[in-house]
Amino acid sequence: MNFTPKENPLILGIESSCDETAAAVIRGRELLSDEIASSAATQAKFGGVVPEIASRAHAEAVDEVVARALKNAGVKKEELDAVAVTYGAGLLGALLVGLSFAKGFAYGLGIPLIGVDHIRGHLAAAYLEDVSLEPPFITLLASGGHTAVLYTERADRFRVLGGTLDDAAGEAFDKVARVLSLPYPGGPHVEALAREGKAVVPMPKMLKGHGGYDFSYSGLKTAVINYVHTKEQRGETWSRADVAASFQSAALDILVQKTVEGARETCASVVTAGGGVIANGYLREKLTAACAEAGLKLVLPSKKHCTDNAAMIASEGLVQYRLGNFSPLTLNAEASIPLVRQH
């Protein structure tokens, strides 16, 4: 493959790790198109994502979504310089659909394939919001699978200051939503209900250890379950909205607190965020206020780039492109990827 790197390459991003079939095109850090086809409405009928249904939906949608992304970007496939695709973490069958398509696409065009770690994609979403953003910076990662405070020292290196020891924030929101008889996906519904209530229900402390960055969502989730069950068994009245507000406050306030503390400890002047939970309005307001008070610059991705999307995958693809990290066509999908790989 004859390859001459470009300063602002044209990159196609493809994402299919869960129930969103997405494609996006960027030129450098300029986002040209951003397309999504979701099977979430179908999944909601089952109260969660059914892997087989998600995989079938990806197979049916991926070609059309990619074609739409290219058309709306105003580019031809022959103009592309690389294809970036999520290879993990996520549902294995769903990942294989996007990865297989990307391999064939890249091979047919004779351009590099860039396998992207989904979590690094969430971290790279901030680059789309601020084209001048460069490390070092602190990132609050909060999604359905991971919750952590990270320090990015340079483009190819970040370290985990701490995070959840059990459930992720997004996972906890979904479980609490079920307890409160709210539809899937739980996060937006818990947030909406919380706006009607007050944080008056006692919740356990989230922080584990002494002044560190590790916390637990398992105990918080259990506290909500026990509170609701106790009230119901005793026939006592209780407010679903107050429970939602109390849970949301306990779950998210600690994330804001630890993110700001992480910035102070590392002397970082910039804070970013990524992951589906970052779309939560309460969290965005609290994080914005806390960073302003601490004199920190906050780069907050738009809500659509917090949830699963291909723009963030293309953005991380650009990072890896500039580092010269390309993937072989033998690249396989991985259902689970550690936040930091051990070498």
SVG drawing of the C-alpha trace seen along z (x, -y; Angstrom):
<svg xmlns="http://www.w3.org/2000/svg" viewBox="-50 -31 55 44">
<polyline fill="none" stroke="black" stroke-width="0.4" points="0.0,0.0 1.5,-3.3 0.7,-5.8 1.6,-9.4 0.3,-10.9 -1.7,-14.1 -2.1,-17.0 -5.9,-17.0 -6.9,-13.6 -10.4,-12.7 -11.5,-9.9 -14.6,-7.8 -15.7,-6.6 -17.9,-3.6 -19.5,-2.6 -21.6,0.5 -20.8,1.5 -24.3,1.7 -27.7,0.6 -26.5,-2.4 -25.3,-2.0 -23.4,-5.1 -21.1,-6.6 -19.3,-10.0 -16.8,-11.8 -14.2,-14.3 -11.5,-16.3 -8.9,-16.9 -11.0,-18.0 -13.8,-19.4 -16.9,-17.3 -18.5,-17.0 -21.3,-14.5 -22.7,-12.5 -25.3,-9.8 -27.0,-7.4 -29.6,-4.6 -30.8,-3.3 -32.6,-0.1 -33.3,-1.5 -37.0,-1.6 -37.1,2.1 -34.8,2.9 -37.0,1.0 -39.8,3.6 -37.5,6.1 -36.4,3.8 -32.8,3.8 -30.5,4.6 -30.9,8.1 -27.6,8.9 -29.0,10.9 -31.5,8.2 -28.8,5.5 -26.5,7.5 -29.2,8.0 -30.1,4.3 -26.5,3.3 -26.2,5.7 -29.3,4.2 -28.3,0.6 -24.5,0.2 -24.3,-0.1 -27.0,-2.7 -25.7,-4.7 -22.2,-4.9 -23.5,-5.9 -25.5,-8.7 -22.5,-9.9 -20.4,-10.2 -23.2,-11.9 -23.9,-14.4 -20.2,-15.1 -20.0,-15.9 -17.2,-13.5 -16.6,-10.3 -15.3,-7.2 -12.2,-7.4 -11.3,-10.6 -11.0,-9.0 -7.6,-8.6 -8.5,-6.1 -11.4,-4.2 -11.7,-4.2 -14.0,-1.6 -14.9,-0.5 -13.3,3.0 -14.3,3.1 -15.6,2.9 -19.2,3.9 -21.5,6.7 -19.3,9.1 -21.8,9.8 -22.6,6.1 -18.9,5.1 -18.2,7.8 -20.7,6.3 -19.1,2.8 -15.5,4.2 -16.1,6.5 -17.7,3.8 -14.8,1.4 -12.2,4.0 -13.8,4.6 -14.2,0.9 -10.6,0.0 -9.2,3.0 -11.2,2.1 -10.0,-1.5 -6.4,-0.6 -6.4,-2.9 -5.4,-2.3 -7.8,-0.6 -7.7,-2.1 -9.2,0.0 -10.6,-2.3 -11.2,-1.5 -14.7,-2.6 -13.7,-4.2 -10.9,-6.2 -13.5,-7.3 -15.5,-8.8 -12.4,-10.6 -11.8,-12.0 -15.3,-13.5 -14.0,-16.6 -11.6,-17.3 -14.7,-17.9 -16.0,-20.5 -12.7,-22.4 -10.4,-22.1 -7.6,-23.7 -7.8,-21.2 -4.5,-19.4 -3.3,-17.4 -2.8,-17.6 -6.3,-17.6 -8.5,-15.7 -11.5,-13.7 -14.6,-12.5 -15.6,-9.3 -19.1,-8.2 -20.9,-5.6 -22.9,-2.4 -19.7,-0.3 -17.1,-2.6 -16.9,-5.4 -13.5,-6.9 -11.5,-10.1 -8.6,-10.1 -5.6,-12.2 -4.4,-12.5 -0.8,-13.4 -0.3,-13.3 -2.2,-12.0 -1.0,-8.4 -1.0,-8.2 -3.5,-8.6 -3.7,-7.2 -6.6,-6.3 -6.8,-8.3 -9.7,-6.2 -13.2,-5.1 -16.0,-2.8 -15.1,0.5 -18.3,2.2 -21.2,0.9 -20.7,-1.9 -22.9,-5.1 -24.9,-4.3 -25.6,-0.8 -26.7,-2.1 -29.1,-4.5 -30.7,-1.7 -31.1,0.6 -32.7,-2.2 -35.0,-3.0 -36.3,0.6 -36.9,0.3 -38.9,-2.9 -40.8,-1.2 -39.3,-3.5 -38.7,-2.5 -35.4,-1.6 -33.0,-3.3 -33.2,-4.4 -30.9,-7.4 -33.0,-10.0 -36.2,-8.9 -34.5,-9.0 -33.3,-12.5 -36.7,-13.7 -38.4,-12.2 -35.7,-13.7 -36.6,-17.2 -40.0,-16.8 -38.5,-15.8 -36.1,-16.9 -33.0,-15.1 -34.3,-14.4 -34.0,-10.6 -30.9,-9.6 -28.3,-7.9 -25.0,-6.1 -21.7,-7.8 -20.2,-6.9 -16.5,-7.4 -14.4,-4.5 -11.0,-4.8 -9.6,-8.0 -9.5,-10.9 -8.9,-8.8 -10.8,-8.6 -12.5,-5.2 -16.2,-4.9 -19.0,-2.4 -22.4,-2.4 -23.4,1.1 -24.2,-0.2 -26.1,-3.1 -28.2,-0.9 -28.9,1.5 -29.9,-1.4 -32.5,-2.5 -33.9,1.0 -34.1,1.5 -35.8,-1.9 -38.4,-1.2 -39.1,2.3 -39.3,1.3 -41.8,-1.5 -43.9,0.9 -43.9,3.7 -45.0,1.3 -47.7,-0.2 -46.2,-3.7 -46.4,-6.5 -43.2,-7.6 -42.2,-9.8 -40.7,-8.3 -39.5,-11.7 -37.7,-12.3 -36.0,-8.9 -34.9,-9.7 -33.6,-13.1 -31.8,-11.7 -30.2,-8.9 -29.1,-11.3 -27.6,-13.7 -25.6,-11.0 -24.5,-9.3 -23.3,-12.4 -22.2,-15.0 -19.2,-12.8 -18.1,-12.6 -18.0,-16.4 -16.2,-16.7 -13.5,-14.1 -13.0,-15.6 -12.2,-19.0 -10.0,-17.5 -8.2,-15.5 -7.5,-18.7 -6.1,-20.4 -3.9,-17.4 -2.4,-17.1 -2.3,-20.9 -4.4,-20.5 -6.2,-23.6 -8.6,-21.9 -11.4,-19.5 -13.2,-17.4 -15.9,-14.7 -17.2,-11.8 -19.7,-8.9 -23.4,-8.6 -24.0,-9.8 -22.4,-13.1 -25.6,-13.9 -27.4,-14.2 -28.4,-17.8 -28.0,-17.8 -24.4,-16.6 -23.6,-19.1 -24.9,-22.0 -23.0,-20.9 -19.8,-20.3 -20.0,-23.6 -20.6,-25.5 -17.8,-23.6 -15.2,-24.2 -16.1,-27.9 -15.7,-28.2 -12.4,-26.5 -11.1,-28.5 -10.9,-25.5 -11.6,-25.5 -14.4,-23.0 -14.7,-21.3 -18.0,-19.6 -19.1,-17.6 -22.6,-18.2 -25.1,-15.7 -25.3,-13.8 -21.6,-13.2 -21.8,-11.9 -23.9,-8.9 -22.6,-6.3 -21.7,-7.9 -19.3,-7.6 -18.0,-11.2 -16.0,-10.3 -14.7,-7.2 -13.4,-9.2 -11.9,-11.7 -10.0,-9.0 -9.1,-7.7 -7.4,-11.0 -5.4,-10.7 -4.2,-7.3 -3.6,-8.3 -1.3,-11.0 0.6,-8.6 0.9,-6.1 -1.1,-3.4 -2.8,-1.4 -4.5,2.0 -4.0,5.2 -6.9,6.7 -6.7,9.6 -7.9,7.3 -10.6,9.0 -13.4,7.7 -13.1,7.7 -16.1,7.6 -14.1,6.2 -11.1,3.9 -9.3,2.7 -9.1,-1.0 -5.3,-0.7 -3.7,2.2 -0.8,3.8 2.4,4.1"/>
</svg>
